[in-house]
Amino acid sequence: MSEIPPSPSESSVGNGVGRAGTIMVVSLLLSRVLGLVRDSVIAGMFGRNAFTDAYRLSFQIPDLLFMLVSGGALSSAFIPVFSEYWHTNRQKDAWKVFSAVLTIMSVIVFAFIVISGIFALPLAHAVALGKAKTDPELLPLIAHMSRILLPAQFAFFIGGLMMGTLYARKVFSIPGLGPNIYNIGIIFGAAVLGRFIEPGVIGMCYGATAGAIIGNLIVPFLVIRRMGMEFKPSFDIHHEGVRKVFKLVLPVILGLSLPSVFSMIMQFFGSYYPEGTNSTLDYANKLMQAPLGIFGQSLALAVFPVLTQFRAEDRMDLFRRQLDSTMRTVMYLTVPASVLMAMLAPQIVSAFFKQGLFKIEDVPPVALCLRLFCIGIWAWCLHPVIMRAFYSIQDTKTPVVIGTVTTGIFVLLILALRGPMGYLALPLAGSIAPMLMVVMMAMVLTPRIGGIDIKGLAQTLAKAFVGSLSVVVVGVIVANTSLGSLDQGKIPTLLITLGAFLVAMWGYYFITKALGMPESAYVERAMAKINRRRTASGER
């Protein structure tokens, strides 16, 4: 059967998703680069020890607050409602919903921050139970750093709503600044403030809070005010749109979805293992998060307003086509990236972290955890796309139920595997669980939207792994020759790793093109665009 040609309106929307996706990819790529610079600075200045463990665990209490008030889901529940009013010429109602939700959540979040600050020490005991038994003198430090970090949550919650109004109006560049400013704040805290505070890890907490307030609160406020914000403090919980937002958020508050508690569970179980384990898991997890942010989250954020618009306009045929296309693109991009990361894990860890107090003997444990994380990268990247498909049809209950079930499976896997595997059970379980979650979500979503091309997605995944044979060949050559030596220094190792990535991806492109994968056309279009710019530049 020949493919149905897209309509002009669909082509326009598809181009819009492409442009939005490009903006988000660039923004999140910069964010991930800064994130890796941040972690490299942390590794070089502080290494992998009890203080860096305490720093990681200090985020547990703010993360617990974020989970209890469902910060991430709040903006995801708000965007479809705001977008529905906005795209049906009811802007006044859209701003009424924004005003009421922002006012109510400001009071709730502020109260939670005060309470969490008062009870930070007993909360630190609960979230770092392993350290409470083996290294109890760390608990006051964890509680102190948590109190410094708590005000940042206000910026994340309220800033998320303001950014939601920008996403609904398809403005993607400004929200992309938030994570970058946040990372710059942490880098400043580590490199500058950390030199004047003892222990130095406390400086990173001050930097993180300042970066969150500037990037997630002040910048979006200034932008939406200039674009015409209509905010009036309101506690109007009777407005239909306000009730709908909180109705969508409620299931998330009552659930324990895997993505929202994944890091907390990892750090909780990691606290039972020897000094440095929490840092090892976090360093590896941050590297794993790079493709998730660049490919999964960026495309999910870009496609979300479009899916919401299609749902509001009852154009479900375009909804399905756009969702299928986005999921295939995510798999096409993430599979080879995860294979290469697994093949060259020691080189990647060495390139980004080996300096200062992070010694060569710290590389193997982080690299091994990274390899285990890589197994599930494709599933982690698909999850935000499928989740936003549910949110687009204003169903937040189903993904939370599935995510909560998967969380239970994740914990059971850890308990079953940690006997023979120790702390390595954590990254392995963290790869198996998201694969189960994505499969269950896709199966449940299919009848809700009139069908997902499951067969096509499975073929894309299979062909992507076949195409990744080029990645395996390049990885084997680098890892087993002098090119893969960890004694070359950061810059040579980084350049060799980047070169291997480029060579492997060219091979991947040619194989997938031969396999007839339509996603390979993205590379052709990108190259054609570069050639046109070169030609235009030459003519000038």
Backbone torsions as a table, in degrees:
resi	resn	phi	psi	omega
1	MET	NA	130.1	179.5
2	SER	-75.3	151.3	-178.6
3	GLU	-73.6	138.4	178.2
4	ILE	-71.2	126.4	180.0
5	PRO	-66.5	142.2	-179.3
6	PRO	-69.9	147.2	176.4
7	SER	-73.0	163.1	178.1
8	PRO	-56.2	-41.7	-179.2
9	SER	-65.8	-38.1	179.7
10	GLU	-67.7	-40.3	178.0
11	SER	-60.8	-40.6	179.2
12	SER	-62.9	-44.7	179.3
13	VAL	-66.2	-41.2	178.9
14	GLY	-60.5	-41.5	175.9
15	ASN	-62.8	-37.1	177.9
16	GLY	-63.0	-41.6	177.2
17	VAL	-63.4	-40.6	178.9
18	GLY	-61.6	-45.7	178.7
19	ARG	-64.4	-43.9	178.8
20	ALA	-63.0	-41.9	178.5
21	GLY	-61.0	-40.2	178.6
22	THR	-62.5	-45.2	179.0
23	ILE	-60.3	-45.9	-177.8
24	MET	-68.9	-37.4	178.2
25	VAL	-62.4	-45.7	-180.0
26	VAL	-63.2	-45.5	-179.3
27	SER	-62.8	-46.9	-178.2
28	LEU	-74.5	-28.6	173.8
29	LEU	-62.6	-45.8	176.8
30	LEU	-61.2	-40.9	178.8
31	SER	-61.8	-43.1	-179.7
32	ARG	-69.1	-37.8	176.6
33	VAL	-61.9	-46.8	177.5
34	LEU	-63.7	-35.1	177.2
35	GLY	-63.2	-40.6	178.1
36	LEU	-69.8	-37.4	174.1
37	VAL	-61.4	-43.5	177.4
38	ARG	-56.3	-50.4	-178.1
39	ASP	-68.5	-31.4	176.3
40	SER	-66.1	-41.5	177.3
41	VAL	-63.9	-43.9	179.2
42	ILE	-61.1	-45.3	-179.0
43	ALA	-62.3	-44.7	-177.6
44	GLY	-67.7	-37.3	-175.6
45	MET	-84.2	-33.0	-171.7
46	PHE	-121.8	-15.6	176.9
47	GLY	73.7	-143.0	-176.2
48	ARG	-137.4	92.5	-170.7
49	ASN	-152.1	-166.8	-176.6
50	ALA	-65.0	-37.0	-179.5
51	PHE	-68.0	-39.8	177.6
52	THR	-70.4	-31.7	173.2
53	ASP	-61.9	-45.0	-179.8
54	ALA	-61.8	-39.5	178.4
55	TYR	-60.6	-46.8	178.9
56	ARG	-62.5	-42.3	-177.9
57	LEU	-71.0	-22.8	179.5
58	SER	-66.5	-20.5	177.4
59	PHE	-78.9	-10.4	-176.3
60	GLN	-63.3	-42.5	-178.5
61	ILE	-68.8	-47.7	173.4
62	PRO	-59.1	-38.3	177.8
63	ASP	-65.3	-36.1	176.8
64	LEU	-63.0	-42.2	176.1
65	LEU	-61.8	-45.0	179.5
66	PHE	-58.8	-40.0	-179.6
67	MET	-69.3	-43.5	-176.2
68	LEU	-65.1	-35.5	-178.8
69	VAL	-98.5	0.5	173.5
70	SER	56.3	55.4	-177.9
71	GLY	-59.0	-48.0	-178.9
72	GLY	-64.8	-41.4	-179.5
73	ALA	-71.4	-27.0	-179.2
74	LEU	-59.8	-49.9	179.7
75	SER	-67.7	-35.6	179.4
76	SER	-68.8	-31.3	176.0
77	ALA	-78.1	-31.6	-178.2
78	PHE	-72.5	-39.9	-174.1
79	ILE	-59.3	-48.2	179.7
80	PRO	-61.3	-37.5	-179.0
81	VAL	-70.2	-48.8	178.3
82	PHE	-59.9	-43.2	-178.9
83	SER	-64.6	-38.0	179.9
84	GLU	-62.1	-43.5	177.1
85	TYR	-68.2	-42.1	-174.7
86	TRP	-64.5	-42.9	-174.9
87	HIS	-86.4	0.6	173.9
88	THR	-117.3	28.2	173.3
89	ASN	59.2	39.4	175.6
90	ARG	-124.2	55.5	-175.3
91	GLN	-61.4	-35.9	179.1
92	LYS	-59.0	-44.2	177.9
93	ASP	-65.7	-36.8	178.9
94	ALA	-58.9	-44.3	-180.0
95	TRP	-72.1	-29.5	175.1
96	LYS	-64.3	-42.0	177.6
97	VAL	-63.2	-46.1	178.7
98	PHE	-57.5	-47.1	-177.3
99	SER	-62.1	-45.7	-177.1
100	ALA	-68.6	-45.2	-178.7
101	VAL	-64.4	-42.4	-179.6
102	LEU	-64.7	-42.8	-179.1
103	THR	-64.0	-49.4	-177.5
104	ILE	-63.1	-45.8	-177.2
105	MET	-69.5	-30.2	177.1
106	SER	-60.7	-44.3	179.8
107	VAL	-65.5	-45.3	-177.8
108	ILE	-64.2	-47.6	-177.4
109	VAL	-65.3	-42.3	178.3
110	PHE	-59.3	-42.9	179.3
111	ALA	-63.1	-42.5	179.4
112	PHE	-64.4	-38.9	-180.0
113	ILE	-63.3	-44.4	179.7
114	VAL	-62.4	-47.6	-178.9
115	ILE	-63.3	-43.6	-179.4
116	SER	-64.3	-37.2	178.1
117	GLY	-65.7	-40.0	179.5
118	ILE	-64.0	-41.5	-175.7
119	PHE	-103.8	29.3	-176.3
120	ALA	-61.4	-39.1	-176.6
121	LEU	-67.2	-50.8	176.5
122	PRO	-64.1	-31.6	176.3
123	LEU	-67.0	-37.3	177.0
124	ALA	-63.1	-38.0	176.4
125	HIS	-61.4	-38.8	-177.0
126	ALA	-73.7	-41.6	-174.8
127	VAL	-83.5	-14.3	178.3
128	ALA	-126.6	53.4	-172.8
129	LEU	-60.6	-35.5	178.6
130	GLY	-63.5	-43.5	178.4
131	LYS	-67.4	-32.0	178.3
132	ALA	-60.6	-28.4	-179.2
133	LYS	-90.6	-35.7	-173.4
134	THR	-103.2	-26.4	-175.7
135	ASP	-146.2	61.4	-171.8
136	PRO	-63.0	-22.6	-179.7
137	GLU	-67.3	-12.5	177.5
138	LEU	-79.1	-20.4	-172.8
139	LEU	-61.0	-44.8	177.1
140	PRO	-60.3	-35.3	177.8
141	LEU	-67.0	-42.3	177.9
142	ILE	-61.0	-44.4	-179.6
143	ALA	-64.7	-41.7	-179.5
144	HIS	-62.0	-46.2	-179.4
145	MET	-67.9	-33.2	177.5
146	SER	-63.1	-40.9	178.6
147	ARG	-62.3	-36.8	178.1
148	ILE	-66.3	-36.7	-175.3
149	LEU	-80.8	-22.6	-173.1
150	LEU	-58.4	-42.5	179.7
151	PRO	-59.2	-23.8	178.0
152	ALA	-62.0	-27.9	-178.6
153	GLN	-65.0	-32.6	176.7
154	PHE	-61.3	-41.4	178.8
155	ALA	-64.4	-41.0	-179.3
156	PHE	-66.2	-43.1	-178.6
157	PHE	-66.1	-57.7	-173.8
158	ILE	-72.3	-39.8	176.0
159	GLY	-62.2	-33.4	177.8
160	GLY	-62.0	-37.3	176.9
161	LEU	-67.3	-43.1	179.4
162	MET	-64.6	-41.4	176.8
163	MET	-65.4	-30.2	177.6
164	GLY	-60.6	-36.1	177.4
165	THR	-67.1	-30.8	178.4
166	LEU	-74.2	-42.4	176.7
167	TYR	-59.6	-42.4	-178.4
168	ALA	-62.4	-28.9	178.0
169	ARG	-96.9	13.1	175.6
170	LYS	61.9	37.4	171.7
171	VAL	-104.5	109.5	-171.4
172	PHE	-109.4	-18.8	-172.6
173	SER	-69.4	-42.3	-176.5
174	ILE	-67.6	-47.0	177.0
175	PRO	-57.8	-28.3	179.1
176	GLY	-67.5	-17.0	179.6
177	LEU	-74.7	-29.1	-174.1
178	GLY	-52.7	-55.9	-179.3
179	PRO	-62.1	-32.5	-179.1
180	ASN	-68.1	-43.8	178.0
181	ILE	-65.2	-37.7	177.7
182	TYR	-60.2	-46.1	179.2
183	ASN	-64.9	-39.5	177.7
184	ILE	-61.2	-38.1	177.6
185	GLY	-60.7	-43.5	179.8
186	ILE	-67.6	-41.3	178.3
187	ILE	-60.2	-44.8	177.5
188	PHE	-61.5	-41.7	179.5
189	GLY	-63.1	-37.7	-179.9
190	ALA	-75.1	-48.5	-171.8
191	ALA	-79.0	-28.6	-175.2
192	VAL	-112.1	-62.4	-176.2
193	LEU	-63.7	-34.6	-178.5
194	GLY	-61.8	-19.3	179.2
195	ARG	-80.0	-14.7	-175.7
196	PHE	-113.5	-1.6	-177.1
197	ILE	-122.6	143.6	179.5
198	GLU	-121.8	124.1	-7.4
199	PRO	-72.8	155.6	-172.7
200	GLY	-62.6	-22.8	-178.6
201	VAL	-63.0	-22.1	178.5
202	ILE	-64.0	-33.7	179.5
203	GLY	-58.7	-34.1	179.3
204	MET	-66.2	-32.2	179.4
205	CYS	-68.1	-42.2	175.5
206	TYR	-62.5	-41.6	178.8
207	GLY	-64.2	-39.5	179.5
208	ALA	-63.6	-44.0	-179.4
209	THR	-65.7	-43.9	178.4
210	ALA	-62.6	-43.8	179.4
211	GLY	-63.0	-38.7	179.2
212	ALA	-65.7	-43.9	-178.3
213	ILE	-65.8	-43.8	-179.1
214	ILE	-69.3	-50.4	-172.9
215	GLY	-77.8	-33.6	-174.5
216	ASN	-102.3	-13.8	-177.2
217	LEU	-120.0	-57.2	-173.6
218	ILE	-68.7	-49.2	-176.7
219	VAL	-62.2	-51.6	179.2
220	PRO	-63.6	-32.5	177.2
221	PHE	-62.0	-46.3	180.0
222	LEU	-62.0	-36.4	-177.7
223	VAL	-72.3	-49.3	-177.0
224	ILE	-70.5	-26.7	174.5
225	ARG	-65.8	-40.7	178.5
226	ARG	-68.6	-30.2	-179.8
227	MET	-82.2	-5.7	177.4
228	GLY	105.9	56.5	177.7
229	MET	-78.2	136.3	176.3
230	GLU	-116.6	84.6	-177.9
231	PHE	-111.8	129.3	172.7
232	LYS	-135.7	123.9	179.9
233	PRO	-49.0	130.3	-174.7
234	SER	-152.9	141.3	173.3
235	PHE	-116.0	32.9	-176.3
236	ASP	-75.6	85.1	179.9
237	ILE	-82.0	-2.4	-178.8
238	HIS	-91.1	-11.1	177.5
239	HIS	-63.1	136.3	-176.2
240	GLU	-56.6	-43.2	-178.4
241	GLY	-66.8	-38.9	178.6
242	VAL	-64.3	-45.0	178.2
243	ARG	-61.0	-37.7	-178.7
244	LYS	-66.5	-40.6	179.1
245	VAL	-60.5	-49.1	-177.5
246	PHE	-71.6	-27.5	174.2
247	LYS	-66.4	-36.6	178.3
248	LEU	-72.4	-31.9	-178.1
249	VAL	-79.3	-31.1	-173.9
250	LEU	-52.8	-46.1	179.5
251	PRO	-60.1	-32.2	-179.6
252	VAL	-69.3	-38.3	178.6
253	ILE	-63.5	-37.4	-176.8
254	LEU	-81.9	-12.6	-177.3
255	GLY	-103.2	171.2	176.7
256	LEU	-127.1	64.5	-176.1
257	SER	-63.4	141.2	-173.2
258	LEU	-53.1	-49.2	-177.4
259	PRO	-60.2	-32.0	-176.9
260	SER	-77.3	-23.4	-177.0
261	VAL	-117.9	2.2	-175.1
262	PHE	-56.3	-54.0	-177.4
263	SER	-64.1	-38.2	179.8
264	MET	-62.6	-43.6	179.8
265	ILE	-66.2	-41.5	179.0
266	MET	-59.8	-47.1	-177.1
267	GLN	-70.3	-35.1	178.5
268	PHE	-61.7	-51.5	179.9
269	PHE	-69.5	-33.3	178.2
270	GLY	-64.0	-25.7	-178.9
271	SER	-67.5	-13.2	179.7
272	TYR	-84.1	-9.8	-174.2
273	TYR	-102.7	172.2	-172.9
274	PRO	-58.7	163.6	-179.7
275	GLU	-50.8	132.8	179.5
276	GLY	98.6	-13.3	-176.8
277	THR	-65.9	-43.8	178.5
278	ASN	-58.9	-39.7	178.7
279	SER	-68.7	-40.1	178.3
280	THR	-58.2	-49.1	179.9
281	LEU	-62.2	-40.1	-177.4
282	ASP	-70.6	-42.1	177.7
283	TYR	-59.1	-46.3	-179.6
284	ALA	-66.3	-40.9	-179.8
285	ASN	-64.3	-38.2	179.2
286	LYS	-64.2	-38.9	176.8
287	LEU	-66.1	-41.0	177.5
288	MET	-62.8	-32.0	-177.5
289	GLN	-71.3	-16.1	-176.9
290	ALA	-59.3	-55.0	177.2
291	PRO	-65.7	-29.8	176.7
292	LEU	-61.2	-44.5	179.9
293	GLY	-71.4	-42.6	-174.8
294	ILE	-70.1	-43.4	-174.7
295	PHE	-102.4	-53.4	-174.2
296	GLY	-68.4	-58.0	-175.4
297	GLN	-69.7	-37.5	-178.4
298	SER	-64.4	-46.7	-179.7
299	LEU	-70.2	-33.0	177.6
300	ALA	-65.3	-44.2	178.9
301	LEU	-66.0	-35.9	-179.1
302	ALA	-70.1	-38.7	-174.9
303	VAL	-84.5	-18.8	-174.1
304	PHE	-58.3	-51.8	179.8
305	PRO	-62.7	-31.7	179.7
306	VAL	-68.6	-45.5	177.1
307	LEU	-61.9	-40.8	178.3
308	THR	-61.4	-42.2	178.6
309	GLN	-64.9	-44.1	178.3
310	PHE	-60.4	-40.8	179.3
311	ARG	-66.3	-41.7	-179.7
312	ALA	-65.1	-33.0	-178.9
313	GLU	-93.7	4.4	177.2
314	ASP	57.8	42.9	175.1
315	ARG	-110.5	70.3	-172.6
316	MET	-71.4	-22.0	175.9
317	ASP	-64.8	-42.1	176.4
318	LEU	-70.0	-34.6	176.2
319	PHE	-56.6	-51.1	-177.4
320	ARG	-64.3	-43.9	-177.9
321	ARG	-63.5	-43.4	-179.6
322	GLN	-66.6	-40.1	179.4
323	LEU	-64.0	-46.8	179.2
324	ASP	-59.7	-45.3	-178.8
325	SER	-62.1	-42.8	-179.1
326	THR	-66.2	-41.7	-180.0
327	MET	-65.5	-39.6	178.0
328	ARG	-64.8	-38.9	178.3
329	THR	-63.0	-42.5	179.2
330	VAL	-59.6	-47.0	-179.1
331	MET	-65.2	-40.8	-179.0
332	TYR	-59.6	-37.5	-176.3
333	LEU	-85.1	-34.8	-171.1
334	THR	-85.6	-31.0	-177.3
335	VAL	-60.3	-53.7	-180.0
336	PRO	-64.1	-34.4	179.0
337	ALA	-63.2	-41.9	-179.3
338	SER	-70.0	-36.4	178.2
339	VAL	-64.3	-44.9	-179.9
340	LEU	-65.5	-39.4	178.2
341	MET	-61.9	-37.9	178.4
342	ALA	-68.8	-41.4	-178.2
343	MET	-65.9	-40.4	-174.1
344	LEU	-111.9	31.9	-178.0
345	ALA	-56.1	-46.6	179.6
346	PRO	-62.0	-39.5	-179.8
347	GLN	-66.6	-39.6	179.7
348	ILE	-65.8	-46.2	178.9
349	VAL	-61.2	-43.7	-179.7
350	SER	-64.0	-42.0	-176.9
351	ALA	-63.4	-37.6	-175.1
352	PHE	-92.8	-30.2	-169.7
353	PHE	-116.9	-25.3	-171.3
354	LYS	-74.2	98.1	176.8
355	GLN	-170.9	160.0	176.0
356	GLY	53.5	-123.2	-177.7
357	LEU	-80.5	-7.4	175.5
358	PHE	-92.1	103.7	-171.9
359	LYS	-91.0	170.8	-178.5
360	ILE	-63.3	-29.2	178.4
361	GLU	-71.5	-14.1	176.1
362	ASP	-82.8	-12.8	-175.5
363	VAL	-69.3	-49.5	-173.7
364	PRO	-56.8	-46.6	-178.6
365	PRO	-63.7	-37.7	178.4
366	VAL	-68.2	-41.4	-179.7
367	ALA	-63.6	-39.4	-180.0
368	LEU	-66.3	-41.4	176.3
369	CYS	-63.1	-40.7	179.4
370	LEU	-61.1	-42.7	179.0
371	ARG	-60.1	-40.3	179.1
372	LEU	-69.4	-36.6	176.0
373	PHE	-64.1	-34.5	-174.9
374	CYS	-62.6	-24.6	-178.6
375	ILE	-57.7	-35.7	-174.2
376	GLY	-107.6	12.4	-176.2
377	ILE	-59.3	-42.5	-177.5
378	TRP	-60.6	-35.9	-179.8
379	ALA	-73.1	-41.4	177.1
380	TRP	-59.6	-36.5	-178.4
381	CYS	-74.9	-30.7	177.6
382	LEU	-74.1	-30.8	-173.2
383	HIS	-55.9	-49.8	-177.9
384	PRO	-62.4	-28.6	178.4
385	VAL	-70.0	-49.0	-179.2
386	ILE	-65.7	-39.0	-179.9
387	MET	-61.0	-42.0	-179.7
388	ARG	-73.0	-20.8	171.4
389	ALA	-65.5	-41.7	175.1
390	PHE	-63.3	-46.0	-180.0
391	TYR	-62.0	-32.8	-179.4
392	SER	-65.1	-32.1	176.9
393	ILE	-93.5	15.3	175.6
394	GLN	59.3	45.0	175.2
395	ASP	-124.3	99.4	175.9
396	THR	-98.2	-12.4	-176.4
397	LYS	-71.3	-48.3	-173.5
398	THR	-60.4	-51.0	-179.9
399	PRO	-62.7	-30.8	178.3
400	VAL	-70.9	-40.5	177.3
401	VAL	-60.8	-47.3	179.3
402	ILE	-64.3	-42.6	178.8
403	GLY	-63.5	-36.1	179.0
404	THR	-69.1	-41.9	175.9
405	VAL	-60.4	-42.6	-179.9
406	THR	-66.1	-34.3	176.3
407	THR	-61.3	-43.0	176.5
408	GLY	-60.2	-42.0	177.8
409	ILE	-63.9	-41.0	179.2
410	PHE	-58.3	-47.8	179.9
411	VAL	-64.4	-43.0	178.7
412	LEU	-61.8	-38.9	177.4
413	LEU	-63.2	-41.4	178.7
414	ILE	-61.9	-47.8	-178.4
415	LEU	-63.1	-35.6	-178.8
416	ALA	-75.8	-33.3	-172.7
417	LEU	-96.4	-20.3	-171.6
418	ARG	-71.6	-19.9	175.2
419	GLY	-61.1	-59.3	179.7
420	PRO	-77.9	-23.8	-171.5
421	MET	-109.8	-13.2	-176.4
422	GLY	66.7	-143.3	-176.4
423	TYR	-69.4	-14.0	176.8
424	LEU	-67.8	-15.5	174.7
425	ALA	-62.8	-28.3	-176.2
426	LEU	-67.1	-53.0	178.1
427	PRO	-67.5	-32.1	178.7
428	LEU	-66.9	-47.0	176.3
429	ALA	-62.2	-32.4	178.7
430	GLY	-71.7	-9.1	173.4
431	SER	-100.1	-36.1	-179.5
432	ILE	-69.7	-44.3	-175.7
433	ALA	-59.5	-47.1	-179.3
434	PRO	-65.8	-29.7	176.7
435	MET	-64.6	-43.3	176.3
436	LEU	-63.1	-40.1	-178.1
437	MET	-63.8	-45.7	-178.2
438	VAL	-64.7	-41.7	179.3
439	VAL	-62.8	-45.4	179.6
440	MET	-63.7	-41.2	-179.1
441	MET	-65.6	-41.1	179.7
442	ALA	-64.6	-39.9	-179.2
443	MET	-66.1	-38.1	-179.0
444	VAL	-75.6	-36.8	-177.1
445	LEU	-69.9	-32.7	-173.7
446	THR	-49.9	-55.0	-179.5
447	PRO	-71.0	-20.9	-177.7
448	ARG	-69.7	-31.6	-175.8
449	ILE	-113.2	7.3	177.7
450	GLY	89.3	14.6	174.3
451	GLY	123.9	136.7	168.8
452	ILE	-119.9	143.3	-179.6
453	ASP	-77.5	73.0	-177.5
454	ILE	-59.4	-43.1	-179.3
455	LYS	-61.6	-45.1	179.2
456	GLY	-63.2	-38.7	178.8
457	LEU	-66.4	-41.4	178.2
458	ALA	-63.5	-39.6	177.5
459	GLN	-65.0	-40.6	177.8
460	THR	-60.9	-44.6	-180.0
461	LEU	-62.3	-45.4	-179.1
462	ALA	-63.7	-45.6	-179.6
463	LYS	-66.6	-33.5	178.0
464	ALA	-64.2	-39.0	177.2
465	PHE	-68.9	-37.4	176.0
466	VAL	-63.6	-45.2	178.3
467	GLY	-61.3	-26.3	-178.2
468	SER	-75.0	0.4	173.8
469	LEU	-59.1	-34.0	176.7
470	SER	-63.6	-36.3	178.6
471	VAL	-66.3	-41.2	179.2
472	VAL	-62.0	-44.7	-179.3
473	VAL	-60.6	-48.9	179.3
474	VAL	-61.8	-42.3	-180.0
475	GLY	-62.3	-42.2	179.4
476	VAL	-63.8	-42.7	-179.6
477	ILE	-62.0	-47.1	-178.3
478	VAL	-66.5	-45.9	-174.8
479	ALA	-66.8	-25.9	-174.4
480	ASN	-109.5	17.1	175.0
481	THR	-129.7	179.3	179.8
482	SER	-64.6	-16.8	177.8
483	LEU	-61.3	-29.3	-176.6
484	GLY	-92.9	8.0	-178.8
485	SER	-62.9	137.6	180.0
486	LEU	-88.0	0.8	-177.8
487	ASP	-95.0	8.6	-174.0
488	GLN	-84.6	-13.1	-175.3
489	GLY	98.1	164.6	-173.3
490	LYS	-64.2	-50.7	-173.1
491	ILE	-65.0	-50.3	177.2
492	PRO	-58.9	-41.4	179.6
493	THR	-63.9	-41.6	179.4
494	LEU	-64.8	-44.2	-179.9
495	LEU	-64.0	-41.9	178.2
496	ILE	-64.1	-41.2	179.3
497	THR	-64.6	-43.3	177.8
498	LEU	-65.0	-40.7	177.1
499	GLY	-62.3	-41.8	177.5
500	ALA	-62.2	-38.6	179.1
501	PHE	-63.0	-45.2	-178.3
502	LEU	-64.2	-44.5	179.0
503	VAL	-63.1	-45.5	-179.1
504	ALA	-62.6	-40.3	-178.3
505	MET	-70.5	-32.0	174.3
506	TRP	-64.7	-44.1	176.2
507	GLY	-61.0	-40.3	178.3
508	TYR	-61.5	-42.0	179.6
509	TYR	-60.8	-46.8	-177.4
510	PHE	-67.2	-37.5	178.9
511	ILE	-67.7	-46.1	-178.3
512	THR	-68.1	-30.7	174.9
513	LYS	-66.4	-41.5	177.8
514	ALA	-65.4	-30.0	178.5
515	LEU	-79.2	-3.6	177.6
516	GLY	79.0	25.5	179.5
517	MET	-77.4	121.7	-178.4
518	PRO	-64.2	-23.9	-179.0
519	GLU	-65.0	-22.5	178.7
520	SER	-63.5	-19.5	178.7
521	ALA	-65.6	-21.8	177.6
522	TYR	-59.7	-40.0	179.9
523	VAL	-64.8	-43.0	179.3
524	GLU	-61.0	-43.1	-179.9
525	ARG	-66.1	-38.9	178.9
526	ALA	-63.8	-43.7	179.4
527	MET	-66.0	-39.5	178.4
528	ALA	-62.8	-39.4	179.1
529	LYS	-64.9	-41.7	178.6
530	ILE	-63.3	-42.3	-179.8
531	ASN	-64.6	-38.7	178.2
532	ARG	-63.7	-39.9	179.1
533	ARG	-66.7	-39.1	178.0
534	ARG	-64.2	-42.0	-180.0
535	THR	-63.4	-45.1	179.5
536	ALA	-63.1	-39.2	179.0
537	SER	-65.9	-39.2	178.8
538	GLY	-66.4	-37.6	179.4
539	GLU	-66.2	-34.2	178.9
540	ARG	-71.4	NA	NA
